[in-house]
Amino acid sequence: MGIMIKSPADLEQYKEKFPEAVEAISSKSVTYVWGKGLREGVSPEQASVIAFEKSEGDKVWVVKDNGEILQVPSTDLPKVK
């Protein structure tokens, strides 16, 4: 694993391999927590959110740094700048 995106400029290098993900982040339909990335060996208890969908609902789909994709209460989302 080891992909870490620190800023929007870093997305360009992943555009060819992950076009839908880059488009979702670029269009802001998915919020990415800059400076976070996928890591190996992270237990579910220690995993943190690295990306989440924009939604007004009570539950939101998230991607965690251990690769998990799941729904969480929107109140559990990280605060991003």
C-alpha positions in Angstrom: 0.0 0.0 0.0 1.7 3.2 1.1 -0.2 5.7 -1.1 -0.3 9.1 0.6 -1.7 12.2 -1.0 -0.6 15.4 0.7 -2.2 18.0 -1.5 -4.5 18.3 -4.6 -1.3 18.6 -6.8 -0.4 15.0 -5.8 -3.6 13.6 -7.5 -2.2 14.0 -11.0 0.2 11.1 -10.6 -2.8 8.8 -9.8 -5.2 10.1 -12.6 -4.4 7.3 -15.1 -4.5 4.4 -12.6 -7.5 5.6 -10.5 -9.5 8.0 -12.7 -12.8 7.7 -10.9 -11.2 8.3 -7.5 -9.3 11.3 -8.7 -12.4 12.7 -10.3 -14.5 12.2 -7.2 -11.9 14.0 -5.0 -11.4 16.8 -7.6 -15.1 17.4 -8.0 -15.5 17.3 -4.2 -18.1 14.6 -4.2 -15.7 12.8 -1.9 -13.7 14.5 0.8 -10.1 13.4 1.2 -8.2 14.0 4.4 -4.9 15.4 3.0 -1.7 13.8 4.3 -3.5 10.5 5.1 -3.1 7.3 3.2 -3.5 3.6 3.1 -1.3 1.7 5.6 -0.7 -2.0 6.1 -1.1 -3.8 9.4 -3.6 -1.3 10.9 -6.3 -3.0 13.1 -9.9 -1.9 12.8 -9.7 -0.4 16.2 -6.8 1.8 15.3 -7.9 2.7 11.7 -8.8 6.3 10.9 -10.9 7.8 8.2 -9.0 9.0 5.1 -11.9 9.8 2.8 -15.7 10.1 2.9 -18.6 10.9 0.7 -20.4 14.2 0.8 -23.9 13.5 2.2 -26.5 15.1 4.3 -27.7 11.8 5.7 -27.2 10.3 9.2 -24.8 7.7 7.8 -21.9 8.2 5.5 -19.7 5.9 3.5 -16.0 6.2 4.5 -12.6 4.7 3.5 -10.3 4.0 6.4 -6.5 3.9 6.3 -6.5 0.1 6.6 -8.6 -0.2 3.4 -12.0 -0.8 5.1 -15.0 0.7 3.4 -18.0 1.1 5.7 -20.9 3.3 6.8 -20.5 5.4 10.0 -22.6 8.0 11.7 -22.0 11.4 10.1 -21.1 12.7 13.6 -18.0 10.4 13.5 -16.4 12.1 10.5 -13.1 13.9 10.9 -13.2 17.7 10.8 -11.3 18.9 7.7 -10.1 22.3 6.7 
